[in-house]
């Protein structure tokens, strides 16, 4: 039986082994890394009796023995569908899991977890297809594989947060058996699901050995545009729609002290993609004061005010520091993925705007700086921590 070791780093092979025990080919699906559950408990029991999930949804996915039963009744050939048709077909099944994913994830924290429901799946599909289509003629088989990976990438969260990226392919192929009819294409899809998690991908990158930035970009490019578009679309999804609904139902002090809530409730991605010259990639985020007519908006506003008063900073700067503190690894991987997806790129710009004052900050990530970015990723992985205070935030930004 698997065992959880807090803060242990698992390589991809270990993750696959553990995921196979959690989600076996036959037998009940088991709980993993849920604080309120008993290790090895059936996920069906956990969802029904601990998380109080909708019984209709749970019974659609599991039989009374806890075995997975939701599968494509048509056994449709996903490799023969138009990408749009395929997306609709997959969504007709994955939307139900999206609802349960959020129920399961909300058990991770007393005030809920960043949303990973069907709305997030929709966003990633839409934005990823834009990234793949802009300025190029992308083959339909690439678009199909991306759609499959995007619809499936977060399904594993219903079982495990820590192992979700390696559980997701197991759920997907159980639901859509035809995906294994073409082993080469399925390998591309499943690999994209597995590596979309930034920790899993960072571990893979450093498993390649001592490489410079250009060599890493080339290796990422070899993994395929499906993974790269998924990474960018997923990691740039920042905004109030990621704030858990549960937080409004029962707001707790620790919720407004969570920088993820602070960053997402007060800012959002407003642009992702190539600039007009096709040589610069832009990721723009805009800070807007949180709405004071909501519980979370009022409390986050109070927190930002305390930060501003204690550190003599404007709201925008307090939000910007929180953004760098929690998302620097995500930003680094997005930069590398953009360079790998668009070989012609000469620059990547992270643009932060203050909607209140009109202030704009541009952080360029030129090719010549990318080796420094990789060193920062190595630092985070080695010490397994995120910067805690303002001096650490400055260190991160100065080394980026």
C-alpha positions in Angstrom: 0.0 0.0 0.0 1.2 3.5 -0.8 2.2 5.9 1.9 2.4 9.7 2.0 5.6 11.4 3.1 5.1 15.1 3.8 7.2 17.3 1.6 8.8 14.3 -0.2 9.6 14.8 -3.8 8.4 12.0 -6.1 9.8 11.4 -9.6 7.5 10.7 -12.5 7.9 6.9 -12.2 7.0 6.9 -8.5 4.0 9.2 -9.2 2.8 6.7 -11.9 3.2 3.8 -9.5 1.3 5.5 -6.7 -1.4 6.7 -9.1 -1.9 3.1 -10.3 -2.6 2.1 -6.7 -5.0 4.9 -6.2 -6.8 4.4 -9.4 -6.4 0.6 -10.2 -7.5 -1.1 -13.4 -10.0 -3.0 -11.3 -11.3 -2.5 -7.8 -12.3 0.7 -5.9 -10.7 4.1 -6.4 -8.9 5.2 -3.2 -8.4 8.4 -1.3 -5.0 10.0 -1.3 -3.6 13.1 0.5 -7.0 14.2 2.0 -6.6 15.5 5.5 -10.1 14.5 6.7 -9.9 11.0 5.2 -8.4 7.7 6.2 -5.6 6.6 3.8 -6.8 3.8 1.6 -10.5 4.7 2.1 -12.7 4.6 -1.0 -13.1 7.9 -2.7 -16.8 7.3 -3.2 -17.3 7.0 0.6 -15.2 10.1 1.2 -17.1 12.2 -1.3 -20.5 11.1 0.0 -20.0 11.1 3.7 -17.1 13.6 4.3 -17.5 16.1 1.5 -21.3 15.7 1.3 -21.1 15.7 -2.5 -24.2 15.4 -4.7 -25.1 11.7 -4.6 -26.4 11.8 -8.2 -22.9 12.9 -9.4 -21.1 10.4 -7.3 -23.3 7.5 -8.4 -22.8 8.6 -12.0 -19.1 7.9 -11.6 -18.8 5.1 -9.0 -20.7 1.9 -8.4 -21.6 0.7 -4.8 -18.2 -1.0 -4.7 -16.4 2.2 -5.3 -15.3 1.2 -8.8 -15.2 3.8 -11.6 -18.1 3.3 -14.1 -18.4 6.6 -16.0 -17.4 5.8 -19.6 -18.2 7.0 -23.1 -21.3 5.1 -24.0 -20.7 5.7 -27.7 -17.0 4.6 -27.5 -16.5 7.3 -30.2 -13.2 7.5 -32.1 -11.8 10.7 -30.8 -9.1 10.8 -33.5 -11.6 11.1 -36.3 -13.6 14.1 -34.8 -13.3 17.7 -35.7 -11.6 19.5 -32.8 -14.7 21.5 -32.0 -16.9 18.4 -32.1 -14.4 16.5 -29.9 -14.4 19.3 -27.3 -18.2 19.2 -27.1 -18.2 15.4 -26.8 -15.5 15.3 -24.1 -17.2 18.1 -22.1 -20.5 16.2 -22.0 -18.7 13.8 -19.7 -15.9 15.8 -18.0 -18.3 18.6 -16.8 -19.7 16.2 -14.2 -16.2 15.4 -12.9 -15.4 19.2 -12.8 -18.2 19.7 -10.2 -16.8 16.9 -8.0 -13.2 18.0 -8.5 -14.1 21.3 -6.8 -16.0 19.6 -4.0 -13.0 17.4 -3.3 -10.4 20.2 -3.5 -12.5 22.4 -1.2 -11.7 19.9 1.5 -8.0 20.9 1.3 -8.6 24.1 3.1 -11.3 25.3 5.5 -12.2 28.2 3.1 -11.9 26.3 -0.2 -9.4 25.9 -2.9 -8.7 27.8 -6.1 -11.3 26.7 -8.7 -10.5 23.8 -11.0 -14.0 23.1 -12.2 -15.6 23.0 -15.7 -15.2 26.8 -16.1 -11.5 26.4 -15.7 -11.5 23.5 -18.3 -13.4 25.8 -20.7 -11.0 28.6 -20.2 -7.9 26.4 -20.8 -9.4 24.9 -24.0 -10.4 28.3 -25.4 -7.1 30.1 -24.7 -4.9 27.2 -25.7 -6.6 26.9 -29.1 -5.9 30.6 -29.7 -2.2 30.1 -28.8 -2.0 27.2 -31.3 -3.8 28.9 -34.1 -2.3 32.4 -34.1 0.0 33.1 -37.0 0.2 29.5 -38.1 -1.7 26.7 -39.8 -1.8 24.0 -37.1 -2.8 20.4 -38.1 -6.1 19.1 -36.9 -4.5 16.2 -35.1 -2.4 18.6 -32.9 -5.6 20.6 -32.1 -7.4 17.3 -31.2 -4.7 16.1 -29.0 -4.6 19.5 -27.2 -8.3 19.5 -26.6 -8.1 16.0 -25.1 -5.2 17.0 -22.8 -6.9 20.3 -21.8 -10.2 18.6 -21.0 -8.4 15.9 -19.0 -5.5 17.7 -17.3 -7.2 18.3 -13.9 -9.5 15.3 -13.6 -7.2 13.6 -11.2 -7.9 16.3 -8.6 -11.1 14.4 -7.7 -8.8 11.7 -6.2 -5.6 13.5 -5.2 -4.2 17.0 -5.4 -0.6 15.9 -5.1 -0.8 13.2 -7.7 -3.5 14.7 -9.9 -1.5 15.1 -13.0 -0.6 11.4 -13.2 -4.1 10.2 -12.1 -5.7 12.3 -14.8 -4.6 10.1 -17.8 -5.9 7.0 -15.9 -9.3 8.6 -15.5 -9.4 9.9 -19.1 -8.6 6.6 -20.7 -11.1 4.8 -18.5 -13.7 7.2 -19.7 -12.7 7.3 -23.3 -11.2 3.9 -24.2 -10.8 4.8 -27.9 -8.0 7.1 -27.0 -5.6 4.0 -26.7 -6.3 2.9 -30.3 -3.4 5.1 -31.4 -0.6 4.5 -28.9 1.6 7.2 -30.4 -1.0 9.9 -30.1 -2.1 8.8 -26.7 1.4 9.1 -25.4 1.5 12.7 -26.5 -1.9 13.4 -24.8 -1.0 11.6 -21.5 2.4 13.2 -21.3 0.9 16.7 -21.6 -1.5 15.9 -18.8 1.3 14.5 -16.6 3.7 17.4 -17.2 1.3 20.3 -16.9 1.9 20.4 -13.2 4.7 22.9 -12.6 6.4 20.8 -9.9 6.3 17.6 -12.0 7.7 19.5 -15.0 10.4 21.3 -13.0 11.5 17.9 -11.6 11.6 16.6 -15.2 13.7 19.6 -16.4 16.3 19.1 -13.7 16.3 15.4 -14.4 17.7 16.2 -17.8 21.0 17.2 -16.3 23.0 20.4 -16.6 21.5 22.3 -19.6 21.5 25.9 -20.5 18.3 27.8 -21.2 18.3 27.2 -25.0 18.9 23.5 -24.5 15.9 23.3 -22.1 13.7 25.2 -24.6 14.7 22.7 -27.3 13.8 19.8 -25.0 10.5 21.4 -24.2 9.8 22.0 -27.8 10.4 18.2 -28.5 7.6 17.5 -26.0 5.1 19.0 -28.4 2.9 22.1 -28.8 0.0 20.3 -27.0 1.9 20.5 -23.7 3.2 24.0 -24.3 -0.2 25.5 -25.1 -1.7 23.6 -22.1 1.0 25.0 -19.8 0.6 28.6 -20.9 -3.2 28.6 -20.9 -3.4 26.9 -17.5 -0.7 28.9 -15.7 -2.0 32.3 -16.9 -5.5 31.7 -15.7 -5.5 34.2 -12.9 -8.5 36.2 -11.7 -11.6 36.4 -9.5 -13.1 33.4 -11.2 -10.4 31.3 -9.6 -11.5 32.3 -6.0 -13.4 29.5 -4.4 -17.2 30.1 -3.9 -16.9 28.4 -0.5 -15.0 31.5 0.8 -18.1 33.6 0.6 -20.2 31.0 2.5 -17.9 30.8 5.5 -15.1 33.4 5.5 -12.3 32.7 7.9 -9.3 34.8 8.9 -6.8 32.5 7.3 -8.6 32.9 3.9 -7.7 36.6 3.6 -4.1 35.8 4.7 -3.8 33.3 1.8 -1.8 35.2 -1.0 -3.6 33.1 -3.6 -6.9 34.6 -2.6 -5.3 38.0 -2.4 -3.8 37.8 -5.9 -6.7 36.3 -7.7 -9.4 38.5 -6.1 -7.5 41.7 -6.8 -6.1 41.0 -10.2 -6.7 39.1 -13.4 -5.0 38.2 -16.7 -6.2 40.6 -19.4 -3.9 39.5 -22.3 -1.9 36.4 -23.2 -0.3 35.9 -26.6 1.9 37.2 -29.3 2.3 40.9 -29.9 1.7 42.5 -33.2 5.3 42.0 -34.3 5.0 38.2 -33.6 8.5 38.4 -32.0 7.3 39.4 -28.5 5.0 37.4 -26.2 3.0 39.4 -23.7 1.3 38.3 -20.5 -0.6 41.2 -19.1 -2.3 41.2 -15.6 -4.3 44.1 -14.3 -4.8 45.0 -10.6 -8.2 46.2 -9.7 -9.3 47.0 -6.1 -11.4 44.1 -4.9 -15.2 44.8 -4.7 -16.1 45.9 -1.2 -19.7 44.7 -1.6 -18.5 41.1 -1.1 -17.2 39.5 2.1 -13.9 38.4 0.5 -13.4 41.8 -1.3 -13.9 43.7 1.9 -11.5 41.5 3.9 -8.8 41.5 1.2 -9.1 45.2 0.9 -8.5 45.5 4.7 -5.5 43.2 4.4 -4.0 45.2 1.6 -4.6 48.4 3.6 -2.7 46.9 6.5 0.2 45.9 4.2 0.2 49.4 2.7 0.2 51.1 6.0 2.8 48.9 7.7 5.2 49.0 4.7 4.4 52.4 3.3 3.4 50.9 -0.1 0.5 51.5 -2.4 -2.1 48.8 -2.9 -0.7 47.9 -6.3 2.8 47.3 -4.9 1.4 45.1 -2.1 -0.5 43.0 -4.7 2.6 42.9 -7.0 4.8 41.6 -4.2 2.3 38.8 -3.4 2.2 37.9 -7.1 5.9 37.4 -7.3 6.1 35.6 -4.0 3.7 32.8 -5.0 3.9 32.6 -8.8 7.6 33.1 -9.6 8.0 29.4 -10.6 4.8 29.5 -12.7 6.0 32.7 -14.4 9.4 31.1 -15.2 7.8 28.0 -16.8 5.4 30.1 -18.8 8.3 32.1 -20.2 10.2 28.9 -21.2 7.1 27.4 -22.7 6.4 30.5 -24.8 9.9 30.4 -26.2 9.5 26.7 -27.0 6.1 27.1 -28.6 7.2 30.1 -30.8 10.8 29.7 -32.0 10.8 33.1 -33.5 10.4 34.9 -30.1 13.0 37.4 -29.1 11.3 38.7 -25.9 8.7 37.9 -23.4 7.0 40.7 -21.4 5.2 40.4 -18.1 3.1 43.5 -17.9 1.4 44.6 -14.7 -1.1 47.4 -14.8 -2.8 49.3 -12.0 -6.4 50.1 -13.2 -6.8 52.6 -10.4 -3.8 54.9 -11.2 -2.9 53.9 -14.7 0.6 52.8 -13.6 2.3 50.1 -15.7 5.3 47.9 -15.0 7.0 45.9 -17.7 9.3 43.0 -16.8 11.1 41.8 -19.9 12.4 38.2 -20.1 14.9 38.3 -22.9 16.7 35.2 -24.2 20.0 36.3 -22.7 18.4 36.3 -19.2 16.9 32.8 -19.3 19.8 31.0 -17.7 19.2 33.2 -14.6 15.5 32.1 -14.6 16.5 28.5 -14.5 18.9 29.1 -11.6 15.9 30.5 -9.7 13.8 27.4 -10.4 16.7 25.3 -9.1 16.9 27.4 -5.9 13.2 26.9 -5.2 13.4 23.2 -5.9 16.5 22.7 -3.7 15.2 24.5 -0.7 11.5 23.6 -1.2 10.3 27.0 0.0 8.8 30.2 -1.3 10.1 33.6 -0.2 8.4 34.7 3.0 9.2 38.4 3.4 9.8 41.5 1.3 13.6 41.0 1.3 13.1 37.5 -0.2 10.7 39.0 -2.7 13.4 41.4 -3.8 15.9 38.6 -4.0 13.6 36.6 -6.3 12.9 39.6 -8.6 16.6 40.6 -8.7 17.6 37.1 -9.7 15.0 36.8 -12.3 
